[in-house]
């Protein structure tokens, strides 16, 4: 499978709203007890208007969303969402390794936050992230530059991001 990242387009909003729901509904219900449609739409629209989303295109079809930020002190993965059919297949790991490589190249820590009940926490910990804080709803994690340097590196062109899964990020 070939993977590429493209800037999200205004016409993508319906797909990204569907993806937001598919990614967060279960964890929101588990963590907070209910899904408030209006509240979640407001949260999504706030994020959408902030900009920065990229399409994760898998074999010429949108299969997810990635939103990263390069700040002076660190690189951040703000959002990573995959369509349900693409989960548990190594794509999230491949994309995170791509961001680890970017942080390594910048000599910056890589940070992200995750809802307390989000099962993705286990993936982040497996990749070497450490919990650096906890808010009322989220863990805040970081992969320090020293850890980034020790993490498996990828070719500069990002080819064969995770060869054992067949993901080829171009």
C-alpha positions in Angstrom: 0.0 0.0 0.0 1.2 3.5 -0.8 0.6 6.2 1.8 1.0 10.0 1.2 0.0 13.1 3.2 -1.8 16.0 1.6 -3.3 19.2 3.0 -6.9 18.8 3.9 -9.3 20.6 1.7 -12.5 22.5 2.7 -14.6 19.8 1.0 -13.1 17.2 3.3 -15.0 18.5 6.4 -17.8 15.9 6.2 -15.3 13.1 6.0 -13.2 14.5 8.8 -16.3 14.9 11.0 -17.2 11.3 10.3 -13.6 10.3 11.2 -13.6 12.3 14.4 -16.8 10.5 15.5 -15.4 7.1 14.5 -12.2 7.9 16.4 -13.5 9.4 19.5 -17.1 8.3 20.2 -16.3 5.1 22.1 -13.5 6.6 24.2 -15.6 9.7 25.0 -18.5 7.5 26.1 -16.2 5.4 28.2 -14.4 8.3 29.8 -17.3 10.7 30.2 -20.3 8.5 30.2 -22.1 10.0 27.1 -21.5 11.5 23.7 -23.0 15.0 23.5 -23.4 15.6 19.7 -23.5 19.4 19.9 -20.5 19.6 22.2 -18.5 17.3 20.1 -19.4 19.2 16.9 -18.2 22.4 18.5 -14.9 20.7 19.6 -14.4 19.4 16.0 -15.2 22.7 14.3 -12.8 24.5 16.6 -10.1 22.1 15.6 -11.0 22.2 11.9 -10.9 26.0 11.9 -7.5 26.1 13.5 -6.2 24.4 10.3 -3.2 22.1 10.0 -5.0 18.8 9.2 -3.5 16.6 6.6 -5.2 13.8 4.7 -3.6 10.4 5.1 -4.2 9.0 1.6 -4.0 5.3 1.3 -3.9 3.9 -2.2 -5.5 7.1 -3.5 -8.3 7.2 -0.9 -8.5 9.3 2.2 -8.0 6.9 5.1 -7.2 9.2 8.0 -6.1 12.5 9.4 -2.8 13.8 10.8 -2.3 17.2 12.4 1.2 18.1 13.5 2.8 21.4 14.7 6.4 22.5 14.8 6.9 24.7 17.8 10.1 26.4 18.9 10.7 24.0 21.8 9.1 20.8 20.4 7.3 19.0 17.6 3.8 17.9 18.4 1.3 15.4 17.1 -2.0 17.1 17.7 -4.2 14.6 16.1 -3.8 11.2 14.4 -7.0 9.5 13.3 -7.4 6.4 11.1 -10.5 5.0 9.5 -11.6 1.9 11.4 -10.7 -0.5 8.5 -7.0 0.8 8.7 -6.5 0.4 12.4 -4.4 -2.3 14.0 -2.4 -2.8 10.8 0.8 -0.8 11.6 -0.1 2.4 9.9 -0.4 4.4 13.1 3.0 3.1 14.1 4.5 4.0 10.7 3.1 7.5 10.9 4.4 8.0 14.4 7.8 6.7 13.4 7.8 9.3 10.6 7.1 12.0 13.2 9.8 10.6 15.5 12.3 10.9 12.6 11.1 14.5 12.0 11.6 15.4 15.6 15.0 13.7 15.6 16.1 15.7 12.6 15.1 18.9 14.5 16.7 17.8 17.7 13.4 18.4 19.5 11.3 16.3 21.8 8.1 14.9 20.2 4.9 15.5 22.3 1.3 14.5 22.2 -1.7 14.2 24.4 -4.1 11.4 24.7 -7.5 11.0 26.5 -7.1 9.0 29.7 -9.2 6.1 28.4 -7.8 6.1 24.8 -6.3 2.6 24.1 -3.7 4.4 21.8 -1.8 5.2 25.0 -0.3 1.7 24.9 1.0 2.3 21.4 2.7 5.6 22.5 4.3 3.9 25.5 5.5 1.0 23.4 7.2 3.5 21.1 9.1 5.0 24.0 6.9 8.0 24.9 6.9 8.9 28.6 4.0 10.4 30.6 5.2 13.9 31.5 1.9 15.2 33.0 -1.7 14.4 33.6 -4.6 16.8 33.2 -8.2 16.1 34.3 -8.9 14.4 30.9 -5.6 13.7 29.2 -2.1 12.3 29.7 0.6 14.5 28.2 3.5 12.5 26.7 6.9 13.2 25.3 9.7 11.4 23.6 12.9 13.2 24.6 15.6 14.1 22.0 17.8 11.4 23.6 15.1 8.9 23.2 14.4 10.1 19.7 18.1 9.6 18.9 17.8 6.0 20.2 14.6 5.2 18.3 14.8 3.4 15.0 15.5 5.8 12.3 14.0 5.9 8.8 15.5 6.7 5.4 15.5 10.4 4.7 13.0 10.0 1.9 10.7 8.2 4.2 10.5 5.2 1.9 9.6 1.8 3.5 8.5 3.3 6.7 7.6 0.0 8.2 8.6 -2.7 5.7 7.1 -5.6 7.8 3.6 -4.2 7.3 4.0 -3.1 3.6 3.3 0.6 4.4 5.2 2.8 2.0 5.0 6.4 2.9 5.8 8.7 -0.1 
